[in-house]
Amino acid sequence: LLEILLNLEREAFLQNHYKAFALKAGRCRLCKECNLKQCVNPTKARPSLEACGIDVMALANDNGYQAEILQAAVPELKIYGLLLVE
């Protein structure tokens, strides 16, 4: 999902939306192990929606998606992302 969001962010930037910014729910999974001293993917790493104080479940539910707390194994996991464009 992050790669898709980064591609959309770049497309928006190239269309003169220079403040476009992509965010994804959940932790960064670019590296197998995070280098906390210096990110090895600084052009791709983004803070999570949750780290920015965004209520992902409320955002999803307010926009027609069915987000709910998982209580058992699920056949499909939904991951949400957001592209901010001014």
N, C-alpha and C positions, 0 to 999 in steps of 0.2 A: 504494500500500500504506500509506503514512504516513497518508493521510486516513482509511482504514478503521481503522487502529490508534488514531488519535486519537479517532474516534467511539466505539470500544470502551472506550478509557480513560475518556472522559466518562461513558459508561453505567455503568461500574463505579463511578466516583466518585459518581454520583447514587444508586447503590444502597448508599451508605455505605462504600465501599472507597476512602477518601480518600487512600490511599497508592498507588493504581494508577498505573502508569508504563509507557508504550509505548516500545519500541525497535525499530529496523529495521536490517537489515544494509546496509552501504554508506554512501556519503556523503550528506549532506543535499542535496536537489535542489529546495528550496523556491524558491530564487532562481537566476536565470541566472548572476549573479556575486555572490559572497559579500562582504558588507560586514564585514570583520574587526574594525572598530572598534566597531560596534554593530549587533547582529542586527536586521533589520527584521521578523522573524517570531518574536519571543521566546515567544509562546504556543504555537507549533507546532513549533519546532525541538527536536530531541532528539538526544542523542549516539547514535552508532551502536553496535550490539552489539559490534563489534570494539574500539571506543574504550573500552568498559567491560571489556575483557579476556575477552569471551565467545568461545569457539571455536565459530563458527557451524556449521562442517562437522560437528563432533562432536555438537553439540546437535541438528542435523537428523537425522544418522544414528542417534543414540540414541533418537530419537522416531519412527522408522519412515519417514523420508524418505530419498531417495537423493541425497545431496550428494557431488559429486566435482569434481576439478580439471578445468576445461575446457581441452582441447588443440586444439580446432578450432572453426569456426563451429557454432553450435547453432540449431535452429529455435525453441527456447523457452528463456528465461532464468528460472530460479527465484530469487525474492527472498524472504528469510525475515524474519519479524518476531516480536516477543515482547511479550506484555502481562504485566507483573508485577502480581499482586494479592495482598494480604495478607489 
